[in-house]
């Protein structure tokens, strides 16, 4: 999802000589394969959009896979890029690197100040390692290796797996199927009170290109909209976009996760960038994409 959005943005700005690999073409957890790729391609600039990702269920169920795969991806790519002369490396992290009870909105300075949210600790630790690898390679070797921490994302090419998807695609699928089945209600996990910030992947791609054009970027910058909503409010937006007319039921027996995850985007705003796509508009747009991907058989479900 994110990689495709970055490519679309770069192509729209007529950047040339783009080199991409899908997960089926290059296993980033395999050090030998990664070394061979960088030796052959010798890129000048690297944007690392790859990661093993999932929602609260996936993070809770497969913590060993999440920490191992993401540690391997970060270590393999950052070191291979440096060995083969890449002068710039932009690493994409996640808002979950910040403490569970971080100040709201979350500034970059709160990293490693207190405990992480237990349900995604494994993923967060791996992403923090990637951030620190970039920071220390920059410090020791003088290369411009830096990190951008996106908020929760959605967009074309999102993963709609029935169990392992993130919040918004999970809600879109659930409400769409409830509408198709003429169900009376849709149940959402938890109390519905936790607040989440959601940003369109095309917005993130625009922010990434902006960061790449900065001569001396900060080592770590948040990328988000600066606005959040309760999960119940987001569910209602999805309900309206899909045309479902039943009831929304919360299930407090299921975990809520982090109470709030709003990014402090002051640093990126000071560098001249702000989000442009409002959430309600983005949800309406992405539901149409979901219908098109479903119709064409290209919906991602893994």
Phi and psi in degrees as a GROMACS rama.xvg file:
@    title "Ramachandran Plot"
@    xaxis  label "Phi"
@    yaxis  label "Psi"
@TYPE xy
-71.0906  -43.9171  UNK-2
-58.2803  -43.7325  UNK-3
-63.6599  -39.1997  UNK-4
-65.1296  -39.1743  UNK-5
-65.1743  -43.5493  UNK-6
-62.0066  -43.7734  UNK-7
-58.0812  -42.8349  UNK-8
-68.374  -43.6419  UNK-9
-63.8822  -41.0589  UNK-10
-66.2071  -38.3463  UNK-11
-63.7815  -29.2425  UNK-12
-92.3808  9.17528  UNK-13
61.9099  29.9827  UNK-14
-69.3835  139.035  UNK-15
-112.06  -179.95  UNK-16
55.9861  46.3068  UNK-17
-84.3542  133.916  UNK-18
-117.249  121.994  UNK-19
-129.377  156.889  UNK-20
-142.471  136.744  UNK-21
-86.491  167.977  UNK-22
-64.4691  -27.3213  UNK-23
-75.1018  -21.4358  UNK-24
-92.6334  -28.4982  UNK-25
-145.745  119.764  UNK-26
-88.1706  104.514  UNK-27
-74.1497  -9.97144  UNK-28
-84.0162  -7.1858  UNK-29
-99.729  108.486  UNK-30
-60.8695  -41.1803  UNK-31
-62.2281  -42.9386  UNK-32
-65.7498  -40.6027  UNK-33
-65.6708  -44.3856  UNK-34
-59.2989  -42.9068  UNK-35
-64.2815  -41.4616  UNK-36
-60.1485  -48.8174  UNK-37
-69.1702  -33.2595  UNK-38
-64.7838  -37.853  UNK-39
-77.3921  -40.9001  UNK-40
-93.5014  -28.1191  UNK-41
37.7443  61.2445  UNK-42
-67.7843  149.473  UNK-43
-82.3002  -37.4295  UNK-44
-129.143  134.954  UNK-45
-124.104  131.697  UNK-46
-114.892  116.568  UNK-47
-95.6846  95.8322  UNK-48
-98.5907  -5.68908  UNK-49
-79.7342  144.675  UNK-50
-169.847  157.346  UNK-51
-89.0152  115.424  UNK-52
-128.472  163.351  UNK-53
-178.861  174.109  UNK-54
-83.4742  -167.059  UNK-55
-61.8999  -37.0131  UNK-56
-65.2956  -47.4485  UNK-57
-64.3882  -43.2641  UNK-58
-63.013  -38.6679  UNK-59
-70.6583  -34.259  UNK-60
-85.9132  -32.6337  UNK-61
-124.596  52.4015  UNK-62
-63.313  -36.7445  UNK-63
-64.1524  -42.1457  UNK-64
-64.4165  -40.8023  UNK-65
-67.1054  -41.334  UNK-66
-75.193  -41.6969  UNK-67
-66.66  -52.7532  UNK-68
-60.3259  -43.3216  UNK-69
-75.2866  -31.8722  UNK-70
-64.2186  -44.4347  UNK-71
-63.639  -43.6601  UNK-72
-59.2434  -47.0173  UNK-73
-65.6987  -50.9644  UNK-74
-63.84  -45.0757  UNK-75
-62.6144  -47.6974  UNK-76
-74.0078  -42.2371  UNK-77
-65.0869  -44.2618  UNK-78
-70.2726  -41.198  UNK-79
-65.1013  -38.1167  UNK-80
-61.5054  -45.9227  UNK-81
-63.3885  -46.2439  UNK-82
-59.0523  -29.8197  UNK-83
-106.198  20.3664  UNK-84
88.146  11.9573  UNK-85
-68.8665  121.082  UNK-86
-85.5765  -17.0056  UNK-87
-136.834  135.473  UNK-88
-141.61  122.297  UNK-89
-111.124  115.99  UNK-90
-99.9898  129.426  UNK-91
-96.8573  122.656  UNK-92
-102.198  -137.455  UNK-93
-160.594  151.844  UNK-94
-63.5204  -18.4803  UNK-95
-74.2167  -2.09177  UNK-96
-70.5971  -17.9797  UNK-97
-85.3735  156.605  UNK-98
-57.7476  153.441  UNK-99
-58.0053  -41.1662  UNK-100
-109.032  42.1965  UNK-101
-66.2832  154.046  UNK-102
-59.6377  147.463  UNK-103
-115.347  129.32  UNK-104
-69.2722  159.216  UNK-105
-84.0683  114.774  UNK-106
-83.527  158.728  UNK-107
-58.4996  -29.0535  UNK-108
-69.2903  -11.6217  UNK-109
-86.068  -0.980586  UNK-110
-57.4413  131.202  UNK-111
65.5797  22.0398  UNK-112
-89.248  -22.0882  UNK-113
-160.603  -173.73  UNK-114
-65.9148  149.783  UNK-115
-84.6642  165.405  UNK-116
-67.3253  122.127  UNK-117
-58.5523  -32.9235  UNK-118
-70.0226  -20.1209  UNK-119
-130.71  27.5098  UNK-120
-60.4759  -41.2236  UNK-121
-61.0328  -47.4943  UNK-122
-63.6595  -43.4693  UNK-123
-62.4957  -42.8529  UNK-124
-61.3268  -41.89  UNK-125
-63.6283  -41.6614  UNK-126
-68.8185  -36.7296  UNK-127
-62.2401  -39.5131  UNK-128
-59.6391  -41.0941  UNK-129
-63.0691  -42.6003  UNK-130
-59.8412  -45.2123  UNK-131
-71.2851  -34.7237  UNK-132
-57.8577  -47.6696  UNK-133
-61.0786  -44.9799  UNK-134
-59.701  -44.2826  UNK-135
-80.4023  -30.7231  UNK-136
-65.2411  -37.449  UNK-137
-65.2208  -43.289  UNK-138
-65.7562  -44.3963  UNK-139
-81.7393  -37.3404  UNK-140
-110.717  -8.99352  UNK-141
78.9869  11.0259  UNK-142
-84.4618  152.769  UNK-143
-88.1278  80.6826  UNK-144
-106.744  120.337  UNK-145
-144.126  169.58  UNK-146
-129.866  145.469  UNK-147
-121.244  130.009  UNK-148
-102.949  100.989  UNK-149
-76.47  152.098  UNK-150
-75.9008  -171.859  UNK-151
-61.3967  134.291  UNK-152
-116.456  157.915  UNK-153
-149.981  163.214  UNK-154
159.325  -178.047  UNK-155
-57.916  137.373  UNK-156
85.1449  10.561  UNK-157
-65.4212  164.289  UNK-158
-94.8516  120.86  UNK-159
-108.403  29.5328  UNK-160
-55.7311  135.761  UNK-161
-62.4967  -21.1492  UNK-162
-118.491  -32.5218  UNK-163
-104.066  8.46256  UNK-164
-82.3837  165.835  UNK-165
-78.2068  177.855  UNK-166
-53.9033  -58.2922  UNK-167
-67.0614  -48.898  UNK-168
-61.457  -34.0028  UNK-169
-63.1711  -43.4897  UNK-170
-66.5542  -42.6841  UNK-171
-60.1503  -46.3607  UNK-172
-63.3421  -44.6369  UNK-173
-63.4974  -44.8652  UNK-174
-71.4323  -36.7585  UNK-175
-62.8872  -47.0043  UNK-176
-66.173  -35.4463  UNK-177
-65.0132  -39.0423  UNK-178
-64.8033  -43.6492  UNK-179
-62.392  -35.4293  UNK-180
-89.8887  -0.510256  UNK-181
56.3478  42.456  UNK-182
-71.8398  156.781  UNK-183
-81.8207  -25.1014  UNK-184
-154.087  163.955  UNK-185
-128.144  132.051  UNK-186
-101.267  131.794  UNK-187
-113.471  147.976  UNK-188
-65.524  144.821  UNK-189
76.5264  -164.778  UNK-190
-85.2988  -15.998  UNK-191
84.6854  -1.72048  UNK-192
-89.5656  -24.7263  UNK-193
-56.2087  147.598  UNK-194
-104.538  140.017  UNK-195
-133.388  141.795  UNK-196
-101.494  131.013  UNK-197
-126.16  135.108  UNK-198
-130.228  140.698  UNK-199
-68.5755  139.978  UNK-200
-60.1369  -30.9719  UNK-201
-67.3585  -32.6327  UNK-202
-64.2402  -45.413  UNK-203
-61.2138  -43.0115  UNK-204
-58.4074  -40.8602  UNK-205
-64.2281  -40.2625  UNK-206
-65.0885  -39.3079  UNK-207
-63.9838  -45.5531  UNK-208
-61.3396  -40.1914  UNK-209
-59.7313  -44.2382  UNK-210
-65.408  -37.4342  UNK-211
-65.6693  -24.8858  UNK-212
-88.9662  -3.91706  UNK-213
-78.0542  133.824  UNK-214
-68.4433  -40.967  UNK-215
-137.193  74.1629  UNK-216
-71.1511  152.106  UNK-217
-57.9697  153.209  UNK-218
-64.0888  -30.2563  UNK-219
-141.222  126.637  UNK-220
-137.36  138.335  UNK-221
-77.9995  146.327  UNK-222
-128.521  116.716  UNK-223
-161.817  -172.213  UNK-224
-94.0359  -20.3782  UNK-225
79.6785  7.3663  UNK-226
-130.914  142.707  UNK-227
-133.288  168.025  UNK-228
-142.035  155.83  UNK-229
-68.8825  155.996  UNK-230
-60.2835  -35.2622  UNK-231
-65.903  -39.1938  UNK-232
-63.6885  -41.1975  UNK-233
-64.4533  -41.8077  UNK-234
-60.0226  -39.2847  UNK-235
-66.651  -35.9238  UNK-236
-63.6351  -41.1362  UNK-237
-66.9429  -40.6814  UNK-238
-56.7457  -45.7573  UNK-239
-66.1033  -42.6918  UNK-240
-65.0546  -37.0093  UNK-241
-84.2989  -16.7088  UNK-242
81.565  15.9749  UNK-243
-73.2111  133.023  UNK-244
-114.344  16.614  UNK-245
-88.8246  -163.216  UNK-246
-98.4623  149.664  UNK-247
-102.193  125.107  UNK-248
-115.29  131.735  UNK-249
-92.2132  151.959  UNK-250
-123.999  89.2517  UNK-251
-64.4862  -11.8392  UNK-252
-72.4426  -18.0032  UNK-253
-93.2502  153.589  UNK-254
-67.2963  146.045  UNK-255
-85.7611  -28.0284  UNK-256
77.7933  -160.721  UNK-257
-59.9634  133.428  UNK-258
-60.077  -39.5187  UNK-259
-152.951  143.337  UNK-260
-141.21  64.7697  UNK-261
-96.5086  128.699  UNK-262
-84.305  137.739  UNK-263
-82.1305  111.392  UNK-264
-103.423  20.0765  UNK-265
-58.7768  -43.6465  UNK-266
-62.1028  -47.1209  UNK-267
-67.7268  -36.8145  UNK-268
-62.4466  -39.0565  UNK-269
-66.4408  -23.3076  UNK-270
-88.8407  3.30568  UNK-271
100.999  16.4615  UNK-272
-129.295  139.279  UNK-273
-138.718  152.098  UNK-274
-64.9587  149.709  UNK-275
-121.776  -19.0314  UNK-276
-101.484  110.756  UNK-277
-64.321  149.06  UNK-278
-61.9093  -47.6597  UNK-279
-58.8328  -43.3463  UNK-280
-63.5656  -41.4859  UNK-281
-64.911  -39.8701  UNK-282
-65.2279  -42.8904  UNK-283
-60.9833  -41.7067  UNK-284
-66.0208  -44.8628  UNK-285
-73.327  -25.7537  UNK-286
-65.905  -37.6514  UNK-287
-64.9721  -37.5151  UNK-288
-64.9756  -41.4559  UNK-289
-57.479  -44.5988  UNK-290
-63.8919  -40.991  UNK-291
-66.3606  -42.3276  UNK-292
-67.8098  -36.1156  UNK-293
-64.4807  -45.2978  UNK-294
-63.6958  -39.501  UNK-295
-84.5351  -8.72212  UNK-296
79.7504  15.0564  UNK-297
-100.677  6.33572  UNK-298
-62.1054  130.15  UNK-299
-83.027  125.741  UNK-300
-137.7  48.6953  UNK-301
